[in-house]
């Protein structure tokens, strides 16, 4: 770190974040990094409300572009998931400058839409990992502390255990990646270990999404698929019977993609960080 403050900008391209989250994150950051020159700026847009979204599409887009392009910020930390990121991609990407390419971006779930689009544009410092809203989870302070350690110091102990500089990796929510496929924002994942997770979906929807993902010609070029946690599965009637791992193995076998086992990622406090691409030295 340099003598100047390390500055993190927080924006909410999807759903609204409560003020309580910002306050809890700031207190945790002070307790963990109080001796460091650290600033976390929660853009006022995070707390706006427009139906499902944290402000109208234009407002969310402008906030993201503002923070991404601002040379004072070292990192862009996405506030929370929900839904809405896909609605701003097309208008945001052309507005991003060279300064935006220098930053680290961290988020997951719905933010996979933006991370995938940025990766398709060869942004070098993207990662799937915890967001401020995770502090409300059971034991969520661990997840937020992990995110801060990664953003501030690039701490390799925060990473999913299989990450190394010998392979390229990427991680996505299953549903989000399925929706990116076939769009201009589908990234090239050739030779990547692709880690997938999901939450609050019926098992048949997970099956359908994995059919779509593994059938895509670009995805069949991956080095293999690892399955993270699929939590809060909605009840099927009748019971789907198969587990998420049985489904993943089925579609990997059908598509010829190697199944590489389980990944330590998911919508929970244990969600580890997965940098996109090959692990950079710090």
LUMMARDREN-372466 format. One record per atom (N, C-alpha, C, O, CB): residue in three letters; x negated, y, z negated. Coordinates in steps of 0.001 Angstrom, whole numbers, plus 500000, padded with zeros to 6 digits. Glycine has a CB too. Layout:
BEGIN
alaXYZ
...
This chain:
BEGIN
unk499180498811500000
unk500000500000500000
unk499137501250500000
unk498045501258499433
unk500932499999498805
unk499627502306500635
unk498935503582500634
unk499357504368499404
unk500188503907498622
unk499227504379501929
unk498782505560499233
unk499112506392498083
unk500535506948498174
unk501150507247497150
unk498113507535497964
unk501051507085499372
unk502398507639499496
unk503429506602499072
unk503131505412498969
unk502667508108500943
unk504648507077498828
unk505727506181498428
unk506084505220499557
unk506051505579500734
unk506961506986498007
unk506424504001499175
unk507003503061500120
unk508499503328500123
unk509139503275499073
unk506673501560499745
unk509060503612501285
unk510454504040501368
unk511295502999502110
unk510960502578503217
unk510555505407502068
unk512385502602501475
unk513337501657502052
unk514650502385502309
unk515198503016501406
unk513555500427501114
unk515153502300503527
unk516442502879503855
unk517499501782503930
unk517294500761504586
unk516369503655505182
unk518614501992503265
unk519691501004503233
unk520884501530504028
unk521352502645503796
unk520105500680501768
unk521366500725504959
unk522544501076505760
unk523493499880505789
unk523100498745505518
unk522135501500507214
unk524756500163506127
unk525781499111506148
unk526467499089507510
unk527490499750507690
unk526827499330505015
unk525926498344508472
unk526533498289509809
unk527851497530509874
unk528537497574510895
unk525576497665510760
unk528210496843508811
unk529439496069508797
unk530411496573507761
unk531011497636507919
unk529139494623508550
unk530567495803506696
unk531545496134505660
unk530972497070504604
unk529758497212504458
unk532050494869504998
unk531880497697503877
unk531544498702502874
unk530833498084501668
unk531067496927501319
unk532805499426502420
unk529969498869501047
unk529289498465499826
unk529753499351498671
unk529927500557498851
unk527750498545499998
unk529953498777497502
unk530371499539496348
unk529188500273495726
unk528055499794495774
unk531031498628495325
unk529458501431495145
unk528422502226494487
unk527739501438493381
unk526546501613493130
unk529019503508493919
unk528496500574492725
unk527959499745491642
unk526750498941492109
unk525798498757491350
unk529041498800491108
unk526779498467493336
unk525669497665493861
unk524397498504493922
unk523332498068493486
unk526011497106495263
unk524520499706494464
unk523351500582494568
unk522760500866493194
unk521542500851493017
unk523724501897495263
unk523621501123492233
unk523139501431490885
unk522404500244490275
unk521354500417489656
unk524304501842489984
unk522940499051490443
unk522295497854489894
unk520963497575490581
unk519991497196489927
unk523218496641490035
unk520919497761491896
unk519671497530492629
unk518612498537492203
unk517447498175492042
unk519908497617494152
unk518996499782492019
unk518034500805491612
unk517473500505490217
unk516281500686489969
unk518695502197491631
unk518336500048489318
unk517854499699487975
unk516900498516488028
unk515871498512487351
unk519033499379487046
unk517238497516488829
unk516355496352488946
unk515021496748489555
unk513969496333489069
unk517015495254489792
unk515053497547490614
unk513805497983491259
unk512933498750490283
unk511714498583490281
unk514103498853492490
unk513539499590489453
unk512773500363488473
unk512132499450487435
unk511005499687487000
unk513673501394487781
unk512870498389487035
unk512325497483486026
unk511193496626486586
unk510275496256485854
unk513426496589485476
unk511255496310487882
unk510245495445488502
unk509078496212489095
unk507946495727489094
unk510880494612489573
unk509347497407489600
unk508331498151490343
unk508206499587489844
unk507836500482490604
unk508659498147491830
unk508511499803488578
unk508495501152488028
unk507143501841488083
unk507054503068488043
unk508954501112486630
unk506083501028488175
unk504742501610488236
unk504285501832489676
unk503141502222489911
unk503746500712487509
unk505171501585490637
unk504830501731492042
unk505482502978492614
unk506492503459492102
unk505256500492492833
unk504896503487493672
unk505492504617494386
unk506519504049495356
unk506206503745496507
unk504400505476495141
unk507744503911494873
unk508804503264495647
unk510050504129495647
unk510459504656494612
unk509122501867495083
unk510652504270496831
unk511928504976496951
unk512895504103497747
unk512548503574498803
unk511741506374497636
unk514109503962497226
unk515171503268497947
unk516288504276498189
unk516862504827497249
unk515692502010497150
unk516582504507499455
unk517604505487499824
unk518818504763500384
unk518743504139501443
unk517052506508500853
unk519936504849499672
unk521193504286500151
unk521898505370500954
unk522345506377500404
unk522092503771498963
unk521992505151502256
unk522640506147503104
unk524096506302502648
unk524752505300502363
unk522561505738504619
unk524616507536502573
unk526007507744502136
unk527021506935502946
unk528105506624502452
unk526357509213502228
unk526675506599504169
unk527575505809505015
unk527922504472504372
unk529008503941504609
unk526943505576506384
unk527015503913503559
unk527244502606502943
unk528549502566502146
unk529157501505502003
unk526077502247502035
unk528977503719501628
unk530103503754500703
unk531398504250501352
unk532414504419500677
unk529761504630499529
unk531353504480502656
unk532552504909503362
unk533484503727503590
unk533077502568503501
unk532185505567504699
unk534726504036503880
unk535700502975504131
unk536597503355505298
unk537203504426505308
unk536546502698502872
unk536674502461506283
unk537576502631507422
unk538155501256507737
unk537635500525508581
unk536831503252508677
unk539234500921507049
unk539776499577507184
unk538760498549506713
unk538286498609505579
unk540184499301508636
unk538430497617507578
unk537481496548507228
unk536051497069507126
unk535204496420506512
unk537544495424508263
unk535770498222507714
unk534395498643507950
unk533915499767507018
unk534707500479506400
unk534257499088509372
unk532588499891506945
unk531959500965506169
unk531875502223507035
unk530789502674507399
unk530537500538505669
unk533039502775507352
unk533098503902508262
unk533406503442509676
unk533251502265510002
unk531793504677508232
unk533840504370510510
unk534143504055511897
unk532883503620512645
unk531769503873512186
unk534781505262512588
unk533056502972513783
unk531928502431514550
unk530858503478514822
unk529668503210514653
unk532420501858515864
unk531271504668515241
unk530302505719515568
unk529498506120514344
unk528291506342514438
unk531011506943516149
unk530151506213513207
unk529467506605511968
unk528462505541511556
unk527337505862511174
unk530485506843510834
unk528866504267511630
unk527947503189511252
unk526766503121512201
unk525630502917511774
unk528674501845511229
unk527029503290513473
unk525961503293514472
unk524980504426514213
unk523767504214514202
unk526545503415515883
unk525506505631514005
unk524647506793513809
unk523780506652512559
unk522618507059512558
unk525489508056513717
unk524344506077511495
unk523576505886510261
unk522432504899510481
unk521305505131510042
unk524492505389509127
unk522732503803511161
unk521683502818511444
unk520573503426512296
unk519395503265511976
unk522275501591512153
unk520930504121513373
unk519942504727514256
unk519133505786513514
unk517921505891513696
unk520625505343515483
unk519807506563512683
unk519126507615511920
unk518023507035511036
unk516888507512511048
unk520135508388511057
unk518370506001510273
unk517391505406509355
unk516311504648510128
unk515133504723509778
unk518093504460508359
unk516703503922511171
unk515724503158511954
unk514693504075512609
unk513515503725512677
unk516436502325513027
unk515112505224513082
unk514211506129513796
unk513446507069512869
unk512470507686513295
unk514992506940514793
unk513860507187511639
unk513247508143510708
unk511850507662510311
unk511725506601509698
unk514135508329509445
unk510801508410510642
unk509433507955510338
unk509125507895508850
unk508106507328508456
unk508440508862511004
unk509975508461508028
unk509710508437506579
unk509990507065505977
unk509480506747504902
unk510559509493505865
unk510798506244506659
unk511154504940506104
unk510241503850506652
unk509929503807507842
unk512619504608506414
unk509821502967505741
unk508977501826506113
unk509803500591506434
unk509352499706507161
unk507997501508504993
unk511002500534505897
unk511833499343506066
unk513303499728506142
unk513733500723505557
unk511600498349504913
unk514065498922506873
unk515520499043506920
unk516084497797506253
unk515847496672506693
unk516054499205508402
unk516828498025505194
unk517424496922504431
unk518931497022504613
unk519539498035504268
unk517021496975502897
unk519525495979505151
unk520956495990505387
unk521699495716504089
unk521340494812503335
unk521337494959506455
unk522741496506503832
unk523402496525502529
unk524149495243502204
unk524027494703501105
unk524352497671502467
unk524927494758503172
unk525745493572502939
unk526258493049504272
unk526111493691505312
unk526925493886501980
unk526859491875504215
unk527403491284505421
unk528834491709505660
unk529126492898505782
unk527320489787505348
unk529738490723505727
unk531118491035506080
unk531282490904507578
unk531062489833508143
unk531512492454505606
unk531668491994508222
unk531765491986509680
unk531684493415510196
unk532142494350509539
unk533081491307510149
unk531098493577511376
unk531068494876512032
unk529810495171512816
unk529805496068513659
unk531250495921511035
unk528735494429512553
unk527450494717513199
unk527520494617514714
unk526933495436515421
unk526390493775512684
unk528237493617515215
unk528302493412516661
unk528946494598517377
unk528677494830518556
unk529077492137516974
unk529787495345516678
unk530508496446517300
unk529624497657517596
unk530031498551518337
unk531646496861516418
unk528413497694517021
unk527567498874517226
unk526319498586518063
unk525585499514518404
unk527153499435515890
unk526066497315518400
unk524806496967519062
unk524623497720520374
unk523584498346520588
unk524746495471519319
unk525602497669521239
unk525433498212522583
unk525154499707522568
unk524386500210523388
unk526665497932523413
unk525780500418521630
unk525552501856521589
unk524291502213520809
unk523714503276521037
unk526750502554520977
unk523849501347519891
unk522684501666519061
unk521352501392519761
unk520431502203519667
unk522744500874517778
unk521240500263520459
unk519943499853521006
unk519275500912521877
unk518080501154521703
unk520112498601521806
unk519988501562522813
unk519303502547523665
unk518799503773522910
unk517978504528523430
unk520228502995524758
unk519286503973521687
unk518907505157520914
unk517686504929520025
unk517148505875519450
unk520067505601520064
unk517255503686519913
unk516124503376519036
unk514810503773519692
unk514595503524520878
unk516108501881518682
unk513931504397518904
unk512656504902519407
unk511505503982518998
unk511709502951518357
unk512404506328518891
unk510319504373519377
unk509137503618518990
unk508974503528517483
unk508455502533516977
unk507910504239519596
unk509407504547516759
unk509317504519515296
unk510156503388514716
unk509796502793513700
unk509767505860514706
unk511275503097515368
unk512139502018514896
unk511442500666514999
unk511708499766514202
unk513444501995515691
unk510554500521515975
unk509845499255516170
unk508797498993515090
unk508344497860514933
unk509181499242517531
unk508413500017514352
unk507352499870513362
unk507858499336512025
unk507060498933511179
unk506669501194513149
unk509154499329511831
unk509725499015510529
unk509992497524510344
unk510083496765511309
unk511003499784510337
unk510112497130509093
unk510592495803508733
unk512104495886508548
unk512612496839507956
unk509886495271507435
unk512821494883509058
unk514274494809508937
unk514636493528508189
unk514131492450508504
unk514960494851510341
unk515508493655507206
unk515871492482506406
unk517380492426506181
unk517998493409505774
unk515133492502505052
unk517962491256506455
unk519377491018506219
unk519733489618506681
unk518868488879507150
unk520246492069506940
unk520991489251506552
unk521438487946507053
unk522940487985507243
unk523539489059507189
unk521035486794506081
unk523559486840507463
unk524989486740507676
unk525386487569508896
unk524818487371509970
unk525761487202506421
unk526339488487508767
unk526793489300509899
unk525658490080510548
unk525726490401511734
unk527873490261509447
unk524610490390509779
unk523498491175510317
unk522654490394511301
unk521767490958511942
unk522628491671509199
unk522923489080511432
unk522260488298512464
unk522529488858513849
unk521716488681514756
unk522707486852512395
unk523667489536514028
unk523959490149515326
unk522912491195515676
unk522412491224516801
unk525357490784515323
unk522581492049514724
unk521582493090514968
unk520186492495515012
unk519392492845515886
unk521659494176513888
unk519873491601514081
unk518543490990514085
unk518284490247515391
unk517196490344515957
unk518390490034512899
unk519281489506515868
unk519126488792517129
unk518917489739518291
unk518074489491519153
unk520331487922517390
unk519681490831518321
unk519548491810519400
unk518187492490519360
unk517579492720520406
unk520659492858519309
unk517703492811518168
unk516385493438518042
unk515285492461518444
unk514290492853519053
unk516157493933516601
unk515468491196518101
unk514459490203518474
unk514429490020519994
unk513367489815520582
unk514744488850517774
unk515596490097520616
unk515652490029522084
unk514921491207522724
unk514480491128523870
unk517112490000522564
unk514798492308521965
unk514073493496522428
unk512633493511521931
unk511949494529522031
unk514787494762521968
unk512172492382521396
unk510777492208520965
unk510385493080519775
unk509223493467519656
unk509856492507522111
unk511331493394518894
unk510966494035517628
unk510180493020516812
unk510607491871516697
unk512238494541516841
unk509032493415516235
unk508121492427515666
unk508337492046514209
unk507836491009513774
unk506776492917515804
unk509075492861513432
unk509122492620511981
unk510579492493511506
unk511146493409510911
unk508402493770511212
unk511147491341511790
unk512533491046511440
unk512570489831510527
unk511754488919510665
unk513391490807512710
unk513505489817509607
unk513600488657508716
unk515024488449508231
unk515768489399507987
unk512664488824507520
unk515382487180508101
unk516645486725507522
unk516408486559506032
unk515568485757505623
unk517151485379508183
unk517145487315505210
unk516945487204503775
unk517905488069502987
unk518748488752503569
unk515538487568503424
unk517787488047501659
unk518770488674500773
unk518969490171501008
unk518082490878501485
unk518362488458499360
unk520179490621500649
unk520570492019500797
unk520991492573499441
unk521199491801498504
unk521716492169501831
unk521122493893499313
unk521519494485498027
unk522778493880497425
unk522838493677496213
unk521725495953498196
unk523794493583498248
unk525054493049497724
unk524887491707497033
unk525758491302496263
unk526054492912498838
unk523792491009497287
unk523561489724496633
unk523366489875495128
unk523415488885494397
unk522351489041497242
unk523147491089494660
unk522947491284493222
unk524214490947492440
unk524147490721491232
unk522520492731492933
unk525361490910493107
unk526615490564492443
unk526830489057492340
unk527756488612491661
unk527774491189493179
unk525988488268493003
unk526114486818492903
unk525650486338491529
unk524956487059490812
unk525303486126494015
unk526034485134491176
unk525483484525489972
unk523963484420490121
unk523466483864491100
unk526118483121489714
unk523242484952489157
unk521777484971489203
unk521261485770490408
unk520159485522490898
unk521234483535489254
unk522062486722490875
unk521717487462492085
unk520506488369491963
unk519922488754492975
unk522869488271492498
unk520119488716490750
unk518929489564490601
unk517689488879491168
unk516778489546491658
unk518703489916489121
unk517652487547491102
unk516511486820491676
unk516435487036493182
unk515350487213493736
unk516615485313491364
unk517580487021493836
unk517598487202495292
unk517138488597495668
unk516355488764496604
unk519001486945495851
unk517619489603494944
unk517233490982495254
unk515760491214494925
unk515068491920495659
unk518116491979494477
unk515281490636493841
unk513861490756493505
unk512994490124494592
unk511925490639494920
unk513571490096492144
unk513458489016495144
unk512737488341496235
unk512677489244497463
unk511634489367498105
unk513416486993496594
unk513791489864497777
unk513836490761498937
unk512883491940498756
unk512165492310499685
unk515269491271499165
unk512877492525497573
unk512001493666497321
unk510529493262497404
unk509706494002497944
unk512303494275495947
unk510205492096496873
unk508811491626496935
unk508370491432498377
unk507225491712498729
unk508646490308496152
unk509287490950499209
unk508956490769500618
unk508815492111501327
unk507845492334502051
unk510021489920501310
unk509768492993501122
unk509745494278501816
unk508545495117501424
unk507915495740502279
unk511014495045501534
unk508225495141500151
unk507167496022499665
unk505783495442499924
unk504886496155500373
unk507346496284498180
unk505606494162499647
unk504273493555499702
unk504127492441500731
unk503034491900500897
unk503922493018498365
unk505206492089501424
unk505122490954502340
unk504783489671501610
unk504098488808502158
unk504091491219503416
unk505254489536500380
unk504903488426499501
unk505302487083500127
unk506487486823500334
unk505582488598498131
unk504321486239500424
unk504579484960501066
unk505260483946500144
unk505794482946500624
unk503292484388501575
unk505250484185498830
unk505943483260497926
unk507457483389498039
unk508192482554497514
unk505510483508496483
unk507922484424498717
unk509363484615498897
unk509912483817500079
unk511127483730500259
unk509669486090499092
unk509026483238500881
unk509436482633502146
unk509973481212501977
unk509635480518501018
unk508272482623503106
unk510803480796502913
unk511235479404502994
unk509982478531503083
unk509038478873503795
unk512191479167504228
unk509971477426502377
unk508739476664502149
unk508067476163503415
unk506851475968503418
unk509032475504501274
unk508805475951504478
unk508213475389505693
unk507612476450506617
unk506992476110507624
unk509255474601506447
unk507790477731506285
unk507268478799507138
unk505744478781507136
unk505120478674506081
unk507788480175506669
unk505148478885508318
unk503697478970508416
unk503332479754509663
unk504189480081510484
unk503052477560508442
unk502038480052509790
unk501583480783510983
unk501321479831512157
unk500839480260513206
unk500305481585510661
unk501635478553511984
unk501420477571513044
unk502647477403513939
unk502547476898515057
unk501044476235512439
unk503805477833513433
unk505039477696514210
unk505821478999514179
unk505628479833513295
unk505904476537513668
unk506697479164515145
unk507608480303515160
unk508937479868514543
unk509361478722514692
unk507813480846516615
unk509580480800513852
unk510831480480513171
unk511861481573513412
unk511523482693513793
unk510597480292511666
unk513112481231513183
unk514209482195513178
unk515340481572512382
unk515436480348512290
unk514671482575514639
unk516197482406511806
unk517314481899511012
unk518559482720511290
unk518498483937511468
unk516979481924509507
unk519690482026511325
unk520958482676511616
unk522101481996510873
unk522026480816510530
unk521227482671513118
unk523142482752510635
unk524440482193510306
unk524952481460511548
unk524859481986512657
unk525445483309509835
unk525484480269511371
unk525914479446512505
unk526924480182513375
unk526778480230514596
unk526516478133512009
unk527942480751512751
unk528996481414513513
unk528464482612514283
unk528831482822515439
unk530118481853512589
unk527599483401513648
unk527046484599514305
unk526204484209515513
unk526342484814516577
unk526195485423513312
unk525333483209515372
unk524513482809516515
unk525385482276517643
unk525127482556518814
unk523486481750516095
unk526409481513517299
unk527308480995518324
unk527924482133519139
unk528095482016520352
unk528410480145517683
unk528252483227518464
unk528868484368519149
unk527855485178519961
unk528240485874520900
unk529550485274518134
unk526583485099519617
unk525550485817520381
unk525215485110521694
unk524809485749522665
unk524282485966519540
unk525384483812521714
unk524987483031522888
unk525807483445524115
unk527034483531524069
unk525159481519522615
unk525088483696525210
unk525732484111526448
unk525868485608526593
unk526307486090527637
unk527068483494526544
unk525495486363525552
unk525528487823525617
unk524126488334525962
unk523169487562525929
unk526029488436524266
unk523991489619526292
unk522655490179526539
unk521775490204525288
unk520579490483525365
unk522783491585527088
unk522380489910524137
unk521664490029522864
unk521196488679522327
unk520701488590521204
unk522548490704521836
unk521355487637523129
unk520841486331522735
unk519325486349522841
unk518796486570523931
unk521445485200523613
unk518606486121521740
unk517142486153521800
unk516564484874522383
unk517215483829522391
unk516568486386520418
unk515338484970522866
unk514622483795523371
unk514024483058522176
unk513111483568521526
unk513505484200524405
unk514525481874521887
unk514061481093520740
unk513240479878521165
unk513135478904520419
unk515247480644519904
unk512665479935522353
unk511819478850522839
unk510721478534521825
unk510015479429521360
unk511203479214524202
unk510588477257521492
unk509546476750520590
unk509684477237519152
unk508741477116518369
unk508197477145521111
unk510828477778518795
unk511071478185517410
unk511684477035516610
unk512417476210517155
unk511994479419517364
unk511381476992515332
unk512169476202514394
unk513374477067514034
unk513224478131513435
unk511327475779513104
unk514543476614514394
unk515772477380514206
unk516488476887512948
unk516895475728512865
unk516698477261515452
unk516634477780511978
unk517306477454510716
unk518700478053510728
unk518884479213511096
unk516497477975509493
unk519683477255510323
unk521084477656510420
unk521804477436509101
unk521563476446508409
unk521786476885511536
unk522695478368508755
unk523501478238507545
unk524871478849507797
unk525077479524508806
unk522807478918506332
unk525820478613506870
unk527133479224507049
unk527877479248505715
unk527457478647504726
unk527953478459508118
unk529000479969505729
unk529798480100504513
unk531262480289504904
unk531581480924505909
unk529296481291503636
unk532139479719504083
unk533585479950504191
unk534141479630505575
unk534921480402506133
unk533901481384503849
unk533739478500506116
unk534282478023507388
unk534852476621507193
unk534385475871506335
unk533189478025508502
unk535861476271507989
unk536314474883508030
unk535227474023508673
unk534452474504509501
unk537660474756508811
unk535178472775508293
unk534168471884508852
unk534337471735510364
unk533349471605511087
unk534239470515508177
unk535571471752510841
unk535759471613512292
unk535215472831513024
unk534776472709514168
unk537247471415512631
unk535233474012512391
unk534669475207513015
unk533141475123513064
unk532525475553514040
unk535110476470512251
unk532541474578512027
unk531100474358512033
unk530735473390513151
unk529767473605513880
unk530618473819510664
unk531522472319513280
unk531294471352514349
unk531403472033515717
unk530549471825516579
unk532301470185514246
unk532437472837515919
unk532645473491517208
unk531521474477517516
unk531050474553518651
unk533994474211517225
unk531091475234516498
unk530008476196516714
unk528687475500517032
unk527919475968517872
unk529842477086515485
unk528424474376516354
unk527179473654516635
unk527219472994518007
unk526176472841518643
unk526918472600515556
unk528389472602518471
unk528524472148519860
unk528094473264520811
unk527313473039521735
unk529987471710520159
unk528614474466520572
unk528300475603521443
unk526815475944521390
unk526181476145522425
unk529132476827521045
unk526266476008520182
unk524858476370520022
unk523952475352520708
unk523081475725521494
unk524498476480518534
unk524149474084520417
unk523229473064520931
unk523442472776522412
unk522595472145523045
unk523385471782520142
unk524558473228522971
unk524794473042524404
unk524156474136525241
unk524008473975526453
unk526277472992524684
unk523777475240524626
unk523212476371525363
unk521819476022525881
unk520984475557525106
unk523153477630524469
unk521547476231527156
unk520228475895527714
unk519073476552526965
unk518033475925526766
unk520170476300529167
unk519242477795526551
unk518163478478525834
unk517876477851524490
unk516720477772524074
unk518502479929525645
unk518916477403523805
unk518724476792522483
unk518076475415522614
unk517375474977521702
unk520073476675521739
unk518299474735523724
unk517683473417523900
unk516164473495524078
unk515491472469524181
unk518299472718525099
unk515633474724524114
unk514184474915524186
unk513548475102522806
unk512332475271522709
unk513867476113525059
unk514351475073521743
unk513774475255520410
unk512931474043520030
unk513085472960520594
unk514885475488519362
unk512038474244519062
unk511211473136518578
unk512025472173517723
unk511666471005517577
unk510021473668517775
unk513106472662517168
unk513956471826516331
unk514903472680515519
unk514771473903515465
unk513115470950515410
unk515861472022514890
unk516844472711514053
unk516736472204512628
unk516639471002512382
unk518280472508514595
unk516755473149511691
unk516860472839510267
unk518199473380509774
unk518637474450510195
unk515658473450509450
unk518836472642508892
unk520134473049508383
unk520009473580506969
unk519547472883506066
unk521119471886508428
unk520429474833506789
unk520507475416505456
unk521792474985504771
unk522414473999505166
unk520424476947505525
unk522185475721503750
unk523387475373503009
unk524642475921503704
unk524662477052504191
unk523296475907501572
unk525663475102503733
unk526982475517504206
unk527888475482502977
unk528286474409502523
unk527530474577505384
unk528204476640502452
unk528884476721501165
unk530333477164501312
unk530741477690502348
unk528148477672500247
unk531101476938500245
unk532509477339500188
unk533276476857501423
unk534039477613502022
unk532623478865500062
unk533066475602501791
unk533740475027502947
unk535257475025502701
unk535725474583501652
unk533219473583503229
unk536006475523503677
unk537455475558503550
unk538039474165503777
unk537505473373504553
unk538061476567504543
unk539124473887503099
unk539698472539503120
unk540350472233504463
unk541137473018504991
unk540723472381501997
unk540001471077504993
unk540627470583506227
unk541834469717505888
unk541831469016504876
unk539609469778507079
unk542862469760506724
unk543997468847506590
unk544312468280507979
unk544865468991508818
unk545255469578505972
unk543964466991508239
unk543377466027507301
unk541886466288507080
unk541275467101507774
unk543584464598507814
unk541323465593506115
unk539903465737505792
unk539057465444507022
unk539293464461507724
unk539506464800504630
unk538069466297507284
unk537197466114508446
unk536288464897508285
unk535821464323509269
unk536351467364508672
unk536043464508507026
unk535260463331506632
unk533757463580506749
unk533031463369505778
unk535651462130507489
unk533270464022507908
unk531833464214508078
unk531326465421507285
unk532035466412507110
unk531500464385509558
unk530090465315506813
unk529439466431506132
unk528781467347507158
unk528661466993508331
unk528396465919505109
unk528360468511506713
unk527689469434507625
unk526390468843508172
unk526025469108509317
unk527402470755506916
unk525689468044507362
unk524451467457507856
unk524743466374508889
unk524020466260509879
unk523632466880506698
unk525774465590508681
unk526150464602509686
unk526520465277511007
unk526196464773512082
unk527319463748509182
unk527197466413510919
unk527557467172512118
unk526311467690512819
unk526178467562514036
unk528488468341511759
unk525395468277512046
unk524168468806512640
unk523362467707513309
unk522853467889514415
unk523320469502511583
unk523246466573512645
unk522500465452513226
unk523174464963514510
unk522498464629515482
unk522384464294512208
unk524504464923514507
unk525230464471515694
unk524904465356516892
unk524556464851517959
unk526747464469515431
unk525013466675516722
unk524814467571517863
unk523344467668518254
unk523034467893519424
unk525356468958517543
unk522445467504517308
unk521020467461517671
unk520724466220518513
unk520014466293519516
unk520130467471516399
unk521270465098518098
unk521040463872518866
unk521670463980520253
unk521063463569521241
unk521609462648518117
unk522876464528520334
unk523567464641521621
unk522850465581522584
unk522906465397523800
unk524987465121521405
unk522179466587522032
unk521534467604522871
unk520046467352523092
unk519416468009523920
unk521718468963522251
unk519492466409522356
unk518067466143522473
unk517193467107521690
unk515983467164521909
unk517674466180523898
unk517791467865520782
unk517030468786519936
unk516605468048518670
unk517454467443518016
unk517871470061519585
unk515330468072518301
unk514911467404517061
unk515612467997515836
unk515698469216515683
unk513388467509516890
unk516106467122514975
unk516649467572513685
unk515518467479512673
unk514932466412512488
unk517904466706513232
unk515207468597512013
unk514012468692511179
unk514309468745509682
unk513423469059508886
unk513230469903511568
unk515556468439509290
unk515866468393507861
unk516497469672507345
unk516991470491508119
unk514623468106507080
unk516475469837506022
unk517172470943505373
unk516257472146505170
unk515049472015504970
unk517738470492504035
unk516875473314505229
unk516179474588505009
unk516741475244503754
unk517927475114503454
unk516328475537506246
unk515892475939503034
unk516278476557501762
unk516839477956501998
unk516295478945501508
unk515072476621500801
unk517936478025502754
unk518603479291503018
unk520106479107502868
unk520616477993502989
unk518252479820504431
unk520808480191502606
unk522253480111502473
unk522813481325501761
unk522068482203501326
unk522643478854501735
unk524120481371501646
unk524799482483500987
unk524786482261499470
unk525818481959498871
unk526262482631501512
unk523622482411498865
unk523475482196497428
unk522192482852496943
unk521422483395497735
unk523476480685497090
unk521970482798495649
unk520810483460495062
unk519492482786495425
unk518430483388495270
unk520955483505493568
unk519546481546495907
unk518322480830496272
unk517895481081497717
unk516901480515498173
unk518514479348496054
unk518617481901498424
unk518350482186499838
unk516922482700500044
unk516594483819499648
unk519361483214500373
unk516083481877500665
unk514696482278500905
unk514587483074502206
unk515512483098503017
unk513775481039500956
unk513454483713502381
unk513263484623503506
unk512625483901504687
unk511681483128504526
unk512401485818503088
unk513159484170505877
unk512653483577507114
unk512290484703508088
unk513181485291508702
unk513711482606507748
unk510998485011508239
unk510606486000509260
unk510837485432510649
unk510673484233510875
unk509120486413509093
unk511216486290511571
unk511413485861512960
unk510061485824513675
unk509233486723513523
unk512405486814513703
unk509862484770514455
unk508612484636515194
unk507565483936514363
unk507870483161513456
unk508103485995515634
unk506310484229514698
unk505203483623513976
unk504860484481512770
unk504881485709512852
unk503972483449514894
unk504550483853511669
unk504266484566510425
unk503094485508510610
unk502016485093511036
unk503979483582509286
unk503307486795510286
unk502261487792510398
unk501410487810509139
unk501919487553508048
unk502860489171510658
unk500136488107509269
unk499267488254508122
unk499603489549507401
unk500032490523508020
unk497787488227508545
unk499407489553506101
unk499634490767505306
unk498377491123504542
unk498357492113503811
unk500818490581504330
